[in-house]
């Protein structure tokens, strides 16, 4: 039983929908836990050959649940809680990236911050032309910690550096030019049609060969996942508990601009 995601199996394909449309499908701790549990189970099920991840409502995913962070900053055990939350998110992104099944990300509306990182962790990305993307973390006084390796793997270090250090927003066409998207389509109807075509292409490949290819590609990573997840959690927590992080969270909750923005 899940409350933040919905999963539907169609033969040998699993479609997972982020199901918090009223919260713009933000990655709450509960959603992260439910996704991890489902993906861990799915990874052991050889009868499932592919996975599509999409969002319900108007957007794919608005990123992390920052309001939850803001409430916990002054808790005596905040440091451990923040790092644990960040570590769980990092584990989710690495779980998505290392699934033996091929993953398709069907992205519409918006994929912001952690939502963009989640999309970058997938194998095949389809986005609508009007979809909005941004790495907004540094505008809130924090860092795009756990998603960094997946954005870099997709867009390359120079582009990732520019996106992270400016927080600039861009659309689906630009996402394609940045290699964050594999295909850009006109609307959600075209998104569905393209997802169906890619699904058929994946199913034409041998599932064992696809899984072995993914394992082979993962050996190219220069830093092991556990080391990076732990380090990124510490960096994220230090920034979140800093003066800038506190001001950024207060501005976010108060729906105002942070003090450092001219």
C-alpha positions, 0 to 999 in steps of 0.5 A, a space after each residue: 500500500 502506498 499513499 504518495 505514488 501509484 504503480 500500474 503493471 501492463 504485462 512486463 512493463 511497470 508505470 510509476 506515477 508520482 501522486 502528490 499533485 496538490 504538492 506538485 509531486 514534491 519529493 517528501 520523505 514518505 514518497 522517497 521511502 515508498 519509491 525506494 521500497 517499490 524499486 528495490 522490489 522491482 529490481 528483483 523481479 526479472 519478469 518486469 522489463 522496463 519502467 516508466 516514471 511520470 507525474 500526476 497533475 500539472 507537473 512531473 516533480 517540483 523537487 524536494 519538500 523544502 517546507 519539511 526542512 524549514 520546520 526542522 532546522 532548529 530541532 536539537 537533532 536536526 543535523 542527523 535528520 537532515 543528513 538522513 533525509 538527504 542520504 535517502 534522496 541520494 540513495 533513491 537517485 542511485 537506485 533509479 540509475 542502477 535499476 536492471 530494467 530500462 527506465 523511461 522518464 516522461 516529463 511534463 510541466 516542470 522538473 525543478 531541482 531534485 525533480 530534474 535530478 530524478 529525471 537525469 537519473 533515468 535511462 531515456 528522457 522524454 520532455 514536453 517543449 513547454 516543460 520548465 527546468 531549473 536547479 534552484 538550490 543555490 538561490 535558496 542558499 543550499 546545494 544541488 548535492 545528491 543530484 550533482 553526478 546525474 546532472 553532470 553525467 547528462 549535461 557535462 560538467 561545463 553545462 552543469 556548472 552554469 546551471 547550478 551556479 545561476 539557477 537559471 530556468 529553461 524549457 524543454 527545447 533547451 533541455 534537449 540541446 543540453 542533452 538532459 532530454 533525449 526527445 522533446 515533444 509538443 504536448 502530453 499526447 505526443 509524450 504518451 505516443 513517444 513513450 509507447 514507441 520507446 517502450 516497444 524499442 526497449 522490449 525488442 532488446 534482450 532484457 538480460 543484455 540490457 541489464 548487463 549493458 547497464 551494469 557495464 556502464 556503471 563501472 565507468 563511474 569514478 566515485 562509488 555511490 555510498 561514498 558520494 551519498 554520504 559526502 553529499 549529505 554532509 555538504 547539504 546539511 552544512 549549507 542548510 543549517 548555515 545563515 544562508 540556508 536558514 534565510 533561504 528556507 525562511 524566504 521560501 516559506 514566506 514567499 519572498 525573495 532572500 536577503 542576498 537577491 538584489 
